[in-house]
Amino acid sequence: MVLEMSNLILFVNAFLSYLLIFVLIIALVIVACIIGVKWRKSKDAKAAANGGGEPAGGNTTA
């Protein structure tokens, strides 16, 4: 009985550790996407303000 409870505690501990890592990775992905969208909008706004701008759907690699 004690061995089974110990195994359960070890399993729950490992599961929660991996769950925490998963949540942190998802949070980093969301933050990176938000920063990327803001950066893209800022770059597009600067290009439009300079009069040049790129056509919609054009090649955005620079």
C-alpha positions as a printed Julia matrix, in Angstrom:
62×3 Matrix{Float64}:
  0.0    0.0     0.0
  2.78   2.44    0.89
  4.67   1.61   -2.32
  1.55   2.27   -4.43
  1.0    5.63   -2.73
  4.65   6.55   -3.26
  4.37   5.68   -6.96
  1.22   7.79   -7.25
  2.93  10.75   -5.61
  5.92  10.4    -7.94
  3.62  10.22  -10.97
  1.64  13.3    -9.92
  4.86  15.19   -9.23
  6.28  14.36  -12.67
  2.95  15.16  -14.34
  2.71  18.57  -12.67
  6.32  19.33  -13.57
  5.7   18.61  -17.24
  2.4   20.5   -17.11
  4.2   23.56  -15.71
  6.83  23.4   -18.46
  4.08  23.06  -21.08
  2.23  26.09  -19.71
  5.44  28.15  -19.7
  6.21  27.22  -23.32
  2.67  28.12  -24.4
  2.96  31.47  -22.58
  6.25  32.19  -24.36
  4.69  31.37  -27.73
  1.76  33.71  -27.05
  4.09  36.53  -25.96
  6.27  36.0   -29.04
  3.23  36.16  -31.32
  1.99  39.37  -29.7
  5.44  40.98  -30.02
  5.69  39.83  -33.65
  2.31  41.31  -34.58
  3.16  44.63  -32.92
  6.56  44.7   -34.62
  5.01  43.97  -38.03
  2.37  46.68  -37.6
  5.04  49.16  -36.53
  7.17  48.34  -39.56
  4.18  48.65  -41.89
  3.22  52.0   -40.33
  6.76  53.33  -40.8
  6.79  52.16  -44.42
  3.44  53.84  -45.08
  4.62  57.05  -43.4
  7.69  57.13  -45.64
  5.44  56.95  -48.68
  6.93  53.74  -50.02
  5.14  50.91  -48.41
  4.86  47.42  -49.75
  1.86  46.17  -51.66
 -0.53  44.02  -49.67
  0.49  40.4   -49.85
  3.9   41.31  -51.22
  7.21  39.85  -50.22
  7.8   40.93  -46.63
 11.33  39.57  -46.29
 13.91  42.3   -46.13
